[in-house]
Each structure stands twice: as C-alpha cells, then as structure tokens.
Amino acid sequence: MVTTFEYLCGFATVGDKHFLMLCVYRPGSQTLSAAFFDELSTVRELLAVHSCPVVVCGDFNIHVDQSGDPHAIPLAELLLSFDYIQHVNEPTHTADHILDLVITTASTGIQDLRVGDMLSDHALVCFNLQLNKPTPAAEYVTRRPWRRLSHDVFASDFAASKLCRDLETCENMSVDDLIQLYNRVLTELLDKHRPCVTVRQRNMQATPWFDADCRSARRHARATERRYRCTQADEDRRTWCTELRSLRQLYEQKQCKYWHGQIADSKGDMRKLWRAVHSVLGEATRSDVQELTSDDFAVFFKDKVESVRTSTASTPLYVVPYKVTPTLEEWTAVTSDEVEELISSALCKSCQLDPVPT
C-alpha cells in the first residue's frame, strides 16, 4: 500500500497503439523519506510487465534543478536504475524550481515539451507523445533456396565429383589442400543446383507467444468486425465488442503463460534469464555493437597482461612448488575406421564456414 504519495494510473489506446500514464502527487507538506523512493520503485516494477510505453508525470515537490539537493540525488539514481529520463528543464513553480516532472524511458518519444503559463503556483506542462511505431528497415540478404534442393540429384553429382571419385589423389594431399578442394567442389555444386539469390526482408518485432489459437481468435474477431461494418446493426456491434474483449484476454493469457514458462526454464542460467527479462520489458537489442577482429582481441589481452605485470612489478615472486606431471611423448596411430566412428558419434552441428549446412 502506497502511503507517501498519491497516484492515478490510466491505460490509454490510440488507434492500435497503447500507453500507460502514471500521475504522481507528493504533498510538499510531508517530510520526504526513503519510503517514498521505495514505494515509487515498487509501483514502477508493477508497471514494468506491460509491454507498452509508460509515462510518469506529476508534482514530485523535489528540486531536481539543484544537483546538490539531498532528495534530488536518490531520485536521479532511481530513474537511472530504470533507464528513465526526466524531460522538464524549465522552472514549473513560482519559486523558480522544477517540481513538475515528465519521465519516460529513452525509447519513448517526447516531442514539443513546453512549460506554459502559471495556473496557480504551478505551471502547465504540455508535450506530445510519439506513439508511431517505427517502420522496420528493410535489408537485403544473400541466401540459397535450400527447400528446393533435390537431394538425390545433388548426391549423384557429389558422388561423381573429385572428392569421391579420385580418392587415391586425395590421399597424397595435405590437410589445407583437402579443405580447399572440399570448399571449391561443394561451392561449385551448390552454384549449379541452387545458386545464391538476394532477398529483401524486414526485421519485425517477434511475438513468440502468438500461436494458432491467437490466429484463429483474431480471424473470428475480424469477421465479426466486417459483419458489423456491413450491417451497422447494434447486435452485430455488441458481438464484435465481445469478441474483441475475448481476444485481448486470450492475448494476455498467452503472453503471461509464455513468459512465465521462459523465466521458469531459465532457472540456473542467468544469461538466458536476463534475455527473457529484456524481452518481457520490450527492450530492443542494440544493433550498434562494435565489431572486433582477432587482432583487436590479441591487442586487448596483450595490453591486459602488460598492465597486470606493471602493477605487480614490485610484488615478490611466488615460489611455485615443484610437481611431477605426466608428459606426452608419443602418438598412437589411428585407423580410418576409428576416425569415421569418432566423426559419426559427434553432434550434428554446422559452421558458417561450411559451404553446406549439416
């Protein structure tokens, strides 16, 4: 139960877009304590499960324009922990302080924010909330149409290739030459049977919980909508509204069930758990990740080793106790049958360097 501030939360729909607005009022006559920040954090955590923009606004009665204010500091830390941004940067009170705040995440678009005239001792703060979904950028990728590949014809040509026909020549080749031959022959066969094509694709936001039940319910709801658009009858309108409510309830049930299962399956795997949490919160993955080469990694670790050696140069050397360890002095030859058995027992995996995926 919240006791340190008053709030009103509303869910709004504009077309096919949704957002949550949390209006907060903290009485300035009450002493500000740590309980306020705890309760504000609890309310924000309850709103985090909604995959839509959240706008927090209202009269906080905290002087956020004063960086040294003892109450502004914990508020800034709280907003930073939720990846929130405070947008108001002009005085909103007659005492020339910023007390009325507009807070959103960095991905929520706030435009044309302006502080208007004083309605009382506080000014009116107006802004436009950008709800338009960004058009997914189209990208072109090169791939092979694997589904139309005839396995029998490809296997026949592969059996007649140099890799399978002239085995005696292959026995005298080095490993590097065999790899080059393997890549060249398979690439030529693939270019013959299924040459690479360039296709256009869009990176759409995935809804992994959307299944056949959701698709059927959506199709039925759209059918009732079309019926109402044609007849304009009150009964058809009530049927359409009932189907819409059922559809939204089904979406919510499917979404909750899916993400609860994902989080439960991530038990013990923190990396998988954090990926699931980021997906629940609707946080997009960064596409501006810097690409690193093997030389970059080598330089990084070289500098790291040199830094450690420099920082520990004055440290006395550690005396490593002598320990007898076994040594590998000779190799045992293996037969081709043993190599074939070892390869066949390995897991079925593919590498991007392999011209033909497993």
KOLTORRO-482701 format. One record per residue (C-alpha): x, y, z; residue in three letters; residue number from 1. Coordinates in pm, 1 decimal. Example, Ala and Ser with C-alpha at 12.3 -4.5 7.8 and 13.67 -1.06 7.14 Angstrom:
BEGIN
c1 c2 c3 code pos
1230.0 -450.0 780.0 ALA 1
1367.0 -106.0 714.0 SER 2
This chain:
BEGIN
c1 c2 c3 code pos
0.0 0.0 0.0 MET 1
136.2 341.2 -100.1 VAL 2
135.1 597.0 182.1 THR 3
394.6 858.5 84.3 THR 4
231.8 989.6 -232.7 PHE 5
-90.5 985.3 -429.7 GLU 6
-110.2 845.5 -779.0 TYR 7
-353.0 775.1 -1060.4 LEU 8
-266.8 525.8 -1332.9 CYS 9
-450.6 500.7 -1663.0 GLY 10
-423.7 279.6 -1971.5 PHE 11
-496.5 458.8 -2299.0 ALA 12
-546.3 330.3 -2652.2 THR 13
-496.7 547.6 -2960.8 VAL 14
-578.1 350.1 -3272.2 GLY 15
-369.1 34.2 -3242.6 ASP 16
-117.0 194.2 -3004.3 LYS 17
-126.4 176.9 -2625.3 HIS 18
47.1 354.9 -2339.4 PHE 19
30.4 382.6 -1961.7 LEU 20
28.0 714.5 -1778.2 MET 21
112.8 732.4 -1408.4 LEU 22
27.8 1067.7 -1246.8 CYS 23
205.7 1126.3 -914.7 VAL 24
147.7 1386.6 -645.3 TYR 25
371.8 1403.1 -341.9 ARG 26
247.0 1659.2 -86.6 PRO 27
516.7 1911.7 -11.9 GLY 28
392.1 1939.5 345.7 SER 29
504.8 1584.2 419.7 GLN 30
862.9 1504.5 512.9 THR 31
1039.9 1321.0 234.1 LEU 32
1185.2 987.7 346.5 SER 33
1340.5 678.9 192.8 ALA 34
996.8 515.2 198.9 ALA 35
888.2 742.8 -88.3 PHE 36
1159.6 612.1 -319.5 PHE 37
1090.9 251.7 -215.9 ASP 38
719.9 284.5 -288.2 GLU 39
782.3 465.8 -616.8 LEU 40
1018.5 187.3 -720.2 SER 41
756.8 -75.5 -627.6 THR 42
489.6 94.5 -838.1 VAL 43
731.0 118.0 -1132.3 ARG 44
811.8 -252.5 -1103.6 GLU 45
441.9 -335.0 -1124.4 LEU 46
416.6 -134.3 -1447.6 LEU 47
727.7 -293.4 -1599.9 ALA 48
536.7 -607.3 -1701.3 VAL 49
330.3 -406.6 -1953.9 HIS 50
492.4 -411.7 -2297.4 SER 51
391.5 -56.2 -2386.4 CYS 52
532.8 293.6 -2320.6 PRO 53
495.0 425.8 -1965.9 VAL 54
477.9 799.5 -1894.2 VAL 55
528.4 915.9 -1534.4 VAL 56
435.1 1276.1 -1465.2 CYS 57
313.2 1495.5 -1182.6 GLY 58
415.1 1714.3 -890.9 ASP 59
701.9 1546.6 -706.5 PHE 60
789.5 1850.4 -491.4 ASN 61
1159.0 1772.6 -530.2 ILE 62
1405.5 2036.6 -651.0 HIS 63
1554.9 1836.7 -936.0 VAL 64
1714.0 2154.7 -1077.1 ASP 65
1953.3 2162.5 -780.6 GLN 66
2215.8 1893.9 -831.9 SER 67
2320.4 1911.7 -467.6 GLY 68
1970.1 1865.6 -330.2 ASP 69
1973.9 1564.7 -91.9 PRO 70
1642.1 1440.3 -231.4 HIS 71
1719.3 1500.2 -599.4 ALA 72
2019.5 1267.0 -586.4 ILE 73
1831.3 947.5 -483.9 PRO 74
1555.3 1032.2 -733.3 LEU 75
1811.8 1060.8 -1013.8 ALA 76
1964.8 728.2 -909.4 GLU 77
1621.7 565.1 -907.4 LEU 78
1542.7 693.0 -1256.1 LEU 79
1880.9 575.2 -1380.1 LEU 80
1817.9 224.4 -1245.7 SER 81
1500.1 203.5 -1457.3 PHE 82
1664.0 368.2 -1761.4 ASP 83
1432.2 667.8 -1722.0 TYR 84
1481.6 1021.7 -1849.4 ILE 85
1339.8 1338.4 -1691.8 GLN 86
1241.7 1577.5 -1974.0 HIS 87
1144.6 1903.5 -1799.2 VAL 88
1434.2 2151.4 -1781.4 ASN 89
1248.7 2479.1 -1710.7 GLU 90
1107.1 2607.1 -1380.1 PRO 91
749.2 2495.1 -1321.9 THR 92
691.1 2671.5 -988.1 HIS 93
663.1 3034.2 -886.4 THR 94
976.5 2987.0 -674.1 ALA 95
1177.8 2914.4 -992.7 ASP 96
1222.8 2543.0 -923.6 HIS 97
1146.0 2234.4 -1131.7 ILE 98
890.0 2041.3 -928.7 LEU 99
662.8 1902.5 -1202.9 ASP 100
828.1 1625.0 -1395.4 LEU 101
770.6 1423.6 -1713.3 VAL 102
956.7 1092.1 -1702.0 ILE 103
982.7 823.0 -1969.6 THR 104
1227.4 565.9 -2095.3 THR 105
1484.7 663.3 -2355.9 ALA 106
1290.6 475.2 -2625.6 SER 107
966.8 669.8 -2565.8 THR 108
937.7 974.6 -2788.3 GLY 109
851.3 1303.5 -2615.1 ILE 110
819.3 1598.8 -2852.2 GLN 111
743.1 1969.9 -2822.3 ASP 112
759.6 1976.0 -2443.2 LEU 113
689.9 2325.5 -2318.5 ARG 114
617.2 2490.3 -1984.9 VAL 115
311.6 2713.5 -2015.4 GLY 116
155.2 2981.1 -1800.3 ASP 117
111.8 2956.4 -1424.6 MET 118
-231.6 2814.0 -1345.7 LEU 119
-174.6 2853.1 -971.2 SER 120
167.2 2831.3 -810.9 ASP 121
249.4 2563.7 -1070.2 HIS 122
275.2 2592.8 -1447.9 ALA 123
103.5 2383.5 -1710.0 LEU 124
342.5 2137.4 -1876.1 VAL 125
241.4 2024.1 -2225.9 CYS 126
406.6 1769.9 -2453.5 PHE 127
334.6 1538.9 -2744.6 ASN 128
376.3 1166.0 -2700.4 LEU 129
512.0 991.9 -3009.4 GLN 130
336.3 657.2 -3044.5 LEU 131
401.5 582.2 -3409.7 ASN 132
578.3 254.1 -3446.6 LYS 133
897.9 293.3 -3647.5 PRO 134
885.5 133.3 -3988.0 THR 135
1115.5 -166.3 -3979.6 PRO 136
1412.3 -106.1 -4203.4 ALA 137
1436.0 -344.1 -4495.6 ALA 138
1762.2 -521.6 -4550.6 GLU 139
1887.4 -743.9 -4828.8 TYR 140
2044.1 -1078.3 -4750.9 VAL 141
2202.9 -1340.7 -4971.4 THR 142
2093.5 -1698.1 -4922.4 ARG 143
2033.5 -2022.1 -5106.1 ARG 144
1683.6 -2168.2 -5160.2 PRO 145
1754.8 -2487.8 -4969.2 TRP 146
1393.5 -2607.8 -4971.4 ARG 147
1401.0 -2654.6 -5348.4 ARG 148
1725.6 -2853.1 -5344.7 LEU 149
1690.3 -3203.1 -5489.0 SER 150
1886.2 -3424.6 -5250.2 HIS 151
1904.6 -3719.1 -5491.4 ASP 152
2039.9 -3515.5 -5783.3 VAL 153
2286.1 -3334.7 -5559.3 PHE 154
2404.9 -3662.1 -5404.4 ALA 155
2453.8 -3808.6 -5752.5 SER 156
2668.8 -3516.1 -5867.6 ASP 157
2858.3 -3518.7 -5539.2 PHE 158
2938.7 -3889.0 -5579.3 ALA 159
3075.3 -3816.2 -5930.3 ALA 160
3290.8 -3525.8 -5809.2 SER 161
3664.4 -3536.9 -5745.4 LYS 162
3605.7 -3567.3 -5371.9 LEU 163
3452.7 -3912.2 -5412.5 CYS 164
3582.4 -4031.1 -5749.9 ARG 165
3958.9 -3982.5 -5719.2 ASP 166
4036.5 -4093.9 -5365.1 LEU 167
4394.3 -4200.0 -5439.5 GLU 168
4486.6 -3844.5 -5535.5 THR 169
4327.0 -3713.8 -5217.8 CYS 170
4541.7 -3942.7 -5002.4 GLU 171
4856.6 -3758.9 -5109.0 ASN 172
4714.6 -3410.8 -5043.4 MET 173
4777.7 -3205.2 -4730.4 SER 174
4500.9 -3106.6 -4491.9 VAL 175
4495.0 -2748.1 -4622.8 ASP 176
4471.1 -2870.9 -4982.5 ASP 177
4188.5 -3109.1 -4890.1 LEU 178
3994.2 -2827.7 -4724.2 ILE 179
4038.1 -2603.9 -5026.8 GLN 180
3926.1 -2886.8 -5255.8 LEU 181
3626.4 -2957.4 -5034.2 TYR 182
3515.2 -2594.0 -5032.0 ASN 183
3571.2 -2549.0 -5407.1 ARG 184
3384.9 -2864.4 -5515.4 VAL 185
3086.2 -2809.7 -5287.2 LEU 186
3057.9 -2443.0 -5377.5 THR 187
3059.7 -2527.9 -5749.1 GLU 188
2789.9 -2792.9 -5698.2 LEU 189
2572.8 -2555.9 -5495.9 LEU 190
2611.8 -2280.1 -5754.6 ASP 191
2495.6 -2530.3 -6014.4 LYS 192
2192.5 -2665.2 -5827.5 HIS 193
2086.4 -2374.9 -5606.7 ARG 194
2272.7 -2050.3 -5680.4 PRO 195
2263.3 -1770.3 -5425.0 CYS 196
1976.4 -1522.4 -5450.0 VAL 197
1932.4 -1181.7 -5287.8 THR 198
1605.8 -1141.6 -5096.2 VAL 199
1452.8 -848.0 -4913.7 ARG 200
1347.9 -899.4 -4554.3 GLN 201
1220.9 -684.6 -4271.3 ARG 202
1316.0 -711.6 -3908.9 ASN 203
972.5 -734.1 -3749.5 MET 204
917.4 -743.8 -3374.9 GLN 205
856.8 -1104.8 -3283.0 ALA 206
563.9 -1223.5 -3070.3 THR 207
671.0 -1577.0 -2984.4 PRO 208
358.0 -1642.0 -2778.9 TRP 209
129.7 -1585.0 -3079.5 PHE 210
7.3 -1933.1 -3176.5 ASP 211
-273.0 -2097.3 -3373.7 ALA 212
-531.0 -2017.3 -3105.0 ASP 213
-447.8 -1646.4 -3125.7 CYS 214
-458.3 -1655.0 -3503.9 ARG 215
-799.5 -1825.2 -3505.9 SER 216
-943.7 -1585.4 -3246.6 ALA 217
-813.2 -1284.4 -3439.5 ARG 218
-963.1 -1414.6 -3762.4 ARG 219
-1300.4 -1462.5 -3590.2 HIS 220
-1287.8 -1111.8 -3437.5 ALA 221
-1212.6 -958.7 -3776.6 ARG 222
-1504.1 -1148.8 -3928.4 ALA 223
-1744.8 -1002.7 -3669.6 THR 224
-1599.7 -657.2 -3738.5 GLU 225
-1661.3 -691.5 -4112.0 ARG 226
-2017.0 -805.4 -4042.4 ARG 227
-2081.6 -500.3 -3828.5 TYR 228
-1926.3 -267.1 -4089.2 ARG 229
-2168.7 -403.2 -4346.4 CYS 230
-2488.6 -415.5 -4138.0 THR 231
-2428.8 -134.3 -3881.6 GLN 232
-2662.3 -330.4 -3652.3 ALA 233
-2640.7 -285.2 -3275.1 ASP 234
-2643.5 -660.6 -3216.7 GLU 235
-2350.1 -711.4 -3452.2 ASP 236
-2163.6 -429.8 -3277.9 ARG 237
-2214.1 -594.4 -2937.2 ARG 238
-2092.6 -925.0 -3081.2 THR 239
-1785.1 -754.7 -3223.9 TRP 240
-1702.5 -584.6 -2890.2 CYS 241
-1744.8 -916.0 -2707.7 THR 242
-1505.4 -1087.2 -2947.3 GLU 243
-1251.9 -806.0 -2905.5 LEU 244
-1258.7 -838.8 -2526.9 ARG 245
-1217.2 -1215.1 -2554.6 SER 246
-929.3 -1166.6 -2798.4 LEU 247
-746.7 -929.6 -2564.1 ARG 248
-794.3 -1164.3 -2270.5 GLN 249
-658.7 -1451.5 -2478.6 LEU 250
-356.5 -1243.2 -2581.9 TYR 251
-284.6 -1156.0 -2220.0 GLU 252
-318.5 -1518.4 -2106.7 GLN 253
-93.1 -1646.5 -2383.6 LYS 254
167.1 -1378.4 -2321.1 GLN 255
175.2 -1433.0 -1943.8 CYS 256
189.9 -1810.5 -1979.7 LYS 257
471.5 -1793.8 -2233.5 TYR 258
692.9 -1555.9 -2037.1 TRP 259
629.0 -1735.0 -1709.0 HIS 260
747.7 -2051.4 -1879.7 GLY 261
1054.2 -1878.9 -2025.0 GLN 262
1155.1 -1742.4 -1685.9 ILE 263
1093.5 -2078.4 -1516.5 ALA 264
1303.5 -2258.0 -1780.3 ASP 265
1587.8 -2009.5 -1725.1 SER 266
1638.9 -2121.1 -1365.8 LYS 267
2012.0 -2155.2 -1307.6 GLY 268
2107.9 -1987.9 -1637.1 ASP 269
2145.0 -1617.0 -1561.2 MET 270
2229.3 -1520.0 -1918.6 ARG 271
1912.4 -1685.0 -2050.3 LYS 272
1711.9 -1531.9 -1764.9 LEU 273
1828.7 -1179.1 -1844.6 TRP 274
1745.7 -1228.8 -2213.2 ARG 275
1393.5 -1331.1 -2112.2 ALA 276
1360.4 -1030.6 -1879.3 VAL 277
1476.0 -790.4 -2150.8 HIS 278
1221.3 -941.2 -2389.1 SER 279
941.9 -905.1 -2131.2 VAL 280
1031.2 -539.6 -2080.5 LEU 281
1029.8 -482.7 -2455.8 GLY 282
1391.2 -370.2 -2462.1 GLU 283
1535.7 -391.8 -2809.0 ALA 284
1876.6 -540.3 -2864.5 THR 285
2145.5 -298.9 -2966.2 ARG 286
2238.2 -308.1 -3331.9 SER 287
2534.4 -71.3 -3296.8 ASP 288
2762.1 -326.6 -3132.6 VAL 289
3121.3 -267.4 -3230.6 GLN 290
3271.2 -541.7 -3443.3 GLU 291
3600.0 -679.0 -3315.3 LEU 292
3859.8 -871.9 -3506.5 THR 293
4103.5 -1132.7 -3381.8 SER 294
4376.6 -866.7 -3385.2 ASP 295
4163.9 -647.1 -3155.3 ASP 296
4129.6 -934.8 -2908.6 PHE 297
4503.0 -1004.4 -2926.1 ALA 298
4588.3 -639.5 -2857.1 VAL 299
4336.9 -628.0 -2570.2 PHE 300
4481.0 -930.2 -2391.7 PHE 301
4839.1 -819.2 -2459.1 LYS 302
4769.4 -481.1 -2303.0 ASP 303
4590.5 -651.1 -2014.6 LYS 304
4887.4 -877.7 -1940.9 VAL 305
5128.6 -585.3 -1960.1 GLU 306
4907.1 -383.5 -1726.7 SER 307
4899.4 -666.8 -1472.8 VAL 308
5276.3 -709.5 -1492.0 ARG 309
5333.5 -336.9 -1447.9 THR 310
5102.5 -313.9 -1146.7 SER 311
5263.7 -618.4 -982.2 THR 312
5626.6 -542.3 -1070.2 ALA 313
5715.6 -469.8 -707.2 SER 314
5539.7 -779.9 -575.3 THR 315
5774.2 -1058.2 -456.9 PRO 316
5782.7 -1357.5 -687.1 LEU 317
5566.7 -1650.9 -589.0 TYR 318
5759.8 -1971.4 -538.0 VAL 319
5577.3 -2242.5 -732.4 VAL 320
5620.1 -2581.3 -566.1 PRO 321
5761.7 -2847.3 -793.2 TYR 322
5510.6 -3105.7 -900.0 LYS 323
5562.6 -3410.4 -1117.4 VAL 324
5325.6 -3411.2 -1411.9 THR 325
5282.0 -3670.9 -1686.5 PRO 326
5423.0 -3589.8 -2028.6 THR 327
5300.2 -3684.3 -2374.3 LEU 328
5597.4 -3830.7 -2557.4 GLU 329
5447.8 -4024.7 -2845.7 GLU 330
5135.6 -4050.2 -3061.2 TRP 331
4944.4 -4366.0 -3140.9 THR 332
4830.0 -4408.6 -3498.6 ALA 333
4458.2 -4448.4 -3559.7 VAL 334
4277.7 -4620.0 -3842.2 THR 335
4031.0 -4463.9 -4083.4 SER 336
3751.0 -4668.4 -3922.6 ASP 337
3827.6 -4515.0 -3582.7 GLU 338
3825.5 -4164.8 -3730.7 VAL 339
3495.9 -4233.5 -3908.0 GLU 340
3342.4 -4367.0 -3587.4 GLU 341
3459.9 -4060.2 -3394.3 LEU 342
3314.8 -3818.4 -3651.1 ILE 343
2985.7 -4009.1 -3674.3 SER 344
2939.3 -4000.5 -3296.8 SER 345
2984.5 -3620.2 -3283.4 ALA 346
2685.8 -3388.3 -3255.2 LEU 347
2521.8 -3266.6 -3575.0 CYS 348
2636.3 -2903.4 -3593.2 LYS 349
2717.7 -2655.3 -3867.7 SER 350
2965.4 -2373.6 -3904.7 CYS 351
2924.3 -2061.0 -4116.2 GLN 352
3249.5 -2152.7 -4291.2 LEU 353
3095.3 -2478.7 -4414.2 ASP 354
2952.3 -2430.9 -4766.4 PRO 355
2683.7 -2695.5 -4699.8 VAL 356
2499.6 -2679.2 -4364.4 PRO 357
2459.3 -3007.4 -4182.6 THR 358
